C-alpha cells in the first residue's frame, strides 16, 4: 500500500487518534466484547476518504492501541478491520456514502462477528457459539454506520472536497 499524499497519512493519524482517544469513554461491555461504535463511525469515514486498505490499517492500529491500553479486547481486530475494508470497497464500487454504511454493517456485523468466534475461543479461552457476536457487533456497527454516514459529507465539505472523487487505481483518496 502506498500513501502518495502527506494529507492522507495525516488523516489516517487523525482517525487513529480519535479512535484511541475515545476508546476509554465510549466502549460498551457486552459479554466478553467491548463494542465501540466510534470505530464503526471511523470505518465509514475512513472507507470513503482513505479507501479500503488505509481504512483497514487505521482499524488495525486503533485495535492494537486499544488492546495495549486495556480499553479493547482481541475482538477489536475482526470487529473493525472487516468493516473498514468493506466500507471502503463498496464506496469505491458505488461512490455513495450509503454503500460505505452497508459495507460497514456487513463487514463488521456479519463477517467480523463470525471471525470473532475463533478469536474468542482460541485467543481468549472463552466458549461461545459461532453466532454469538452477530447481534452485538451488528448493533454497534449500525449505530456507528449511521453516525459515520451523517458526518462523512460534512467532513468532506469541511476539508474542501466538494467535488470529491476517487484518484488513481489503488486509492480511495479524495481531492478538492
Buried (B, 14 or more C-beta within 10 A) or exposed (E): EEBEEEBBEEBBEBBBBBBBEBBEEBBEEBEBBBBBBBBBBBBBBBBBBBBBBBBBBBBBBBBBBBBEEEBBBBBBBBBBBBBBBBBBBBBBEEEEBEBBBBBBBBBBBBBBBBBBBEBBBEEBEBEBEEEBBBEBBBBBBBBBBBBBBEBBBEBBEEBEBEEBEBBEEBBBBBBE
